[in-house]
Amino acid sequence: MIELKRLFAETATTEEWHDYHRVMGRYYEDINGEPVEREPFLRTAKSGMTSGNCVERTFLAYDNGVVAGGGSFARYDGWGIVFTDIEVLPEFRRRGIGNRLLDRLRSEAHAVGLAKLFLFTVDNVPSGEPFLIRRGAQKGIVQKGGRLFTKDIDIALMRRWIAAGAKAGFESGVWHNRIPEEHIDRYVVAYNSINDAPHGELETTQTAMTPDAMRAIIRRFIVNGGNDILIAWVRDTLSGEFAAISELALNRSQPTQAFQNNTMTVSRYRGNGFGKLVKAQNALHLIEHWPRIQSIRTSNAEVNDAMLAINEKMGFKQVQTHTFWELAVDRALKS
């Protein structure tokens, strides 16, 4: 018998949290190829669920009392998309559990007024794509998932990129775990420029970031979640505008990997080598200050030729194909 139970962060038992880690830890292991350490993973998860700036629902699926899968969605302030994850453990697949989870998530999303779910598949779990197609999902972006081992980073090349990107009238640097308050308004303007990047057939605006939403990310991921983030930046000293930014996330639950979050060059500043500059700054900072990090993972749209070219020159090798899907809540077809 299949039973779905909602996970309430405030009242969940230790056993329920361990079940959550068994399922969703497997989800992130499938994506990133490294086991997910339980306690730091749960700290981050609890921080997100109790942050107060998101609408979220999380369910665990049990098959005769044994945890078999899980599903969740979260709509955070500052984001246009509703992040949705479904994982069924391999030994429990092809029993309708994924359909049960999606039906419940669709119902809950409809009840709180959400229009679309945003889902993610990887090619090393090939059952995900046909499942979403059957349920009416629309393919949004196909991305190349890459990996670069830090031992293979060409330090001399990174220094050349930094030197080439050093332009009169601009300053640059790296922040660790902070965005200075005097810069946060202009920072989010640059952050929202990700909406100008190539994004395939994706219809939903990815971000509508505000200063308060950005502060909440810092609290959720770093202060309460116990993780780290490096932010490399280039700034126009005359206007105060940020020309380019790049973020590297260091999740304590996967301690030997760094994850390349967004890299953005604001459109009017393109062609100056600022994208290379910020990625090189983060790479060198990582090597100098974070010796435990052995590799960097990234994911870039197949249609984003400029960023793919930078990553290729840095030495990233494709190891996966990632696909992002949009599923209109009212089109989440019954199985």
N, C-alpha and C positions, 0 to 999 in steps of 0.2 A: 504494500500500500504506500502510495506517495502522499506525503504531507508537506505543505509549505508553512513555515513559521516566520513571522516578521522578527527581525532583530532590532530591538530597541537599545540604543547605545547606553542610555542611562540606567537600565535595569538588567542588561544581559548578564548571564552567568559566565563563570570562567569556562565551563564546558562549551557554551555557545560561542564564545570568542575563539576557542581553539578550533571549533568546527568551521568558523568563518575563515580562519587562517588556513586551514587545510584546503578549502575550496579556492578562495581568492588568491592565496599564496601560489597555488598551482597556476592560476590564470596569469599572474605576472611572471612566473618562472617560464611559462610557455612563450611569453613575449620576449623576455630578456635573457633567457638562458642561464640564469643563476638562481640557486635556491634562495627563498625569501625567509630571512630570520624572523621568528615569530614576534618577539616582544617589541622591537622597534616598528615592525609592520603594524601591529595592533595599536601602538601609541599614535601613529599617524592616522590610522583609520578612525579611531575614537575622536581625535582632534577634528577631523573633517565632519563627522556626523554630529558633533555637538557644537559646531562653530557658531551657529545662530545666523549665518548669512547664506544658508542654502536650504532648498527643499530636497529631501532625500527619502528614499525608501529602500530597505535592504531585506531580502528574504533568503532563508536557507531551505533547501529541499531535502527531505529525509525519505529514504526508501526502507520501510520496515524498521524505522528507528535509527538508521545509519545515515550520516550526512552523505549526500550524493551530489549536491550542486548548490549553486547560489546565484542570485541576481540582484542588481541594484541600479538605481538611477540617482543622479545628483545634479541639481541646477543651482550653481553658485552665482552669487551676485557678481556682475562684471563679465559674465560669459553668456553668449547667445545660444550656446549648445547645451543639451542635456546629456551629460556623460552617462552611458548605460553599459553595464557589463553583465554578461551571462557566462557562467562556467558550469559544465557538468563533468564530473570526474570520469576518466576514460572507462572504468569498469561499470559505469552506470549509464553509458550513452545508449541511444536507440531504444529508450523506454518512455519517451514522451516527456521527459523532465524539462528539457529546454523549452518545449511548447508551453508547459504549465507555468514556468517562470515568466516567460514573455507575456502570456495572457494576464498574469497577475500584475506585472509591471505596467502593461498597457492600461489596465483598469485603474490602477492607482494614479498613473499620470493623467488620465482623463479626469479623474476626480479632483485633482488639484489644478486643472486648467492648463496643462502642458500640451503643446500641439505636436511636437516631434521628439523622437528619441534618436540619439547619436551613438552608433555602435561601431565596433572595431573587430576585424578578423585578421588572422595571420596565416600565411600559407602552410606553416608546419602543423596547423590544426585544420585540415581541409574540409571538415564537416561544417565549419561555421558559415562559409559562403552559401552553399546550397540551402542551408536552413533559413538564412535571412531572405534569400530570393523567394523561397516558398511562402514566406510570411509577408511579402510585399515590399521589402526594403528596396530603396534606390541607392545604387552605387554613387558615392560622392567623390572621394579622392582615392587614387591608388598611389601608394608611397613606397619608396625604397628604404628599407630598414638597414642601416649601416653600422659598422663597428670599426673603431680605430684603437689599436693597442697603444698605450702611452709610450711603451718602449720604442715604438716605430715612428713617433712624432719627430719630424725634422726640425730641430731647434733652430738651426741656422735659417731655414726658410721662414719660420715663424718670426724671427727677428727682422728679416727683410720685409715681411708684410707689415710689421709695425712701423718700420722706418718709412716705407712707401706711403703709408696711410697718415703719416704725421704732416698735417697741413697747417699753414699759417691761419690763425684765427680760430683754431679748434684745440680742445684739450681732451684727454682721454684718461681712463683709469679702470680699476676693478674694485667693486664693492663686495664685501663678504657679509651675507645675512642682513643686509640693510639697504634701504633707499633713503638718503637724507631727506628730512622733511621739507627742506627748502627747494628740493628738486622734484618732489613726487608729482606735482601737477603736470609739469612738462614731460616727465617720464611716461605717464600713462598716455599722453598724446602720441608719443613714439610707439608705445606698446600697441595701440589700436591700429597702427599702420599695417599690422599683419593682415587686416582685412583686404589690403591692396595686393597681397601676394597671390600668385597663381593657386587656385583651389579647385581645379577640375569642375565637376558637376555639382559640387556642394552648394546648396541654396541658402543655408542659414548663415547669417553674420556670425563670425566666430567670437568676436569680443566687443563689448561695450564697456570697457574698463573705466572705473572711476578711482579717484584717490582713496576713498574709503574701502572699495573692494580690493585694491592693491594692499592696503594695510592689513586687511583680513587675511589675504594670502600669506603675508609674512607671519602673522600670528598662527595661522593654521598649520603651515608647513614647517616653520622654523621654531618659533617660540614654544608652541604647544606640541608640535609634531616631532621635534627633536632632530630635524634634518638640517642640511646646509644648502646654500645657494651662492653661486658666484655670478656677478653681473658685471660684464664688461660694457663700456660705454664710450661714445664719442659725442662731444657737445660743442655747439657753436658758441663761442665765448661772447659774441656780440649780442645775439638774440636770446641766448640761454636755452635754445631748443636742442634736443637730443637728435643727432643725425643718425645714429645707429646704436643698437643695444643687442646683447646676446646673453642668455642665461644658461648656466649649467647647474643642474640639480644633483645633489649628492644624497641619495636615500640611505639612511643607516641600515635599512632592512636588506639591502643588496650592496654590501660595503666595499666591494672592489670595482664597482662600476659608477661612472658618472653619466648623466642623461642630459643630452642636449635639448633644452627647451627651445623657445623661440629665439630666432635671430632675425632682426628687422633692420633694414636701412630705409629711412623715410625717403619717399620718391624723389624729392627735389635735391637730395644729397647723394643720389646714386652716381656711380662712375668715378668715385674718389678713392676706391679701395677700402672704404670703411667696414664693409662686411668682413673682409679678410682680416682687417685690423682687430676687430673685437673678438673674432674667433681665435686669433693668434694670442691675444692677451690672456684669454681664459685658459688656453692650452698651456702656456708657460707658467701661469699662476698655479695651475693644477699640478704640474710636474714639480714645482718648487715646494709647495706647501702641503700636498696631499699624496705622499708616497704610497699609501695603501690602494689608491685607484690604479687599476691595471688596464681599464679600457673605457672608451666613451661610446655610448650608443646614440643613434640619431634616426630620424625618420623624416623624409622629405618627399613632397609631391613629385611624381614623375614629370609633371609639366613645369616644375620650377627649375629651369635649366641653369639659372645663375647660381643658386645655392648648391645644386648638385655638382657644378663645376668646381666650386670652392672646396666642397667636401672631397671630391676626387683628388684634387691637388694636395689636400692635407693627408691623404692616405686612407680614407674610409673605404671599406670594402662592403658590398652588399651581402647581407646574410639572410635577409627575409624580405618578403613583400607584405606590406600592410595595406588593408583596404578599410576605408571609413564609409559608413552607410548611414543614410537617413531613413527613418521609418515614421511616417505620419501615424499618430496614435489611432486615428479613425480608420487607418488602412492596415493595422496590425491584424491581418487576416487570421481567422480561426484555422487551426490545423485540420 
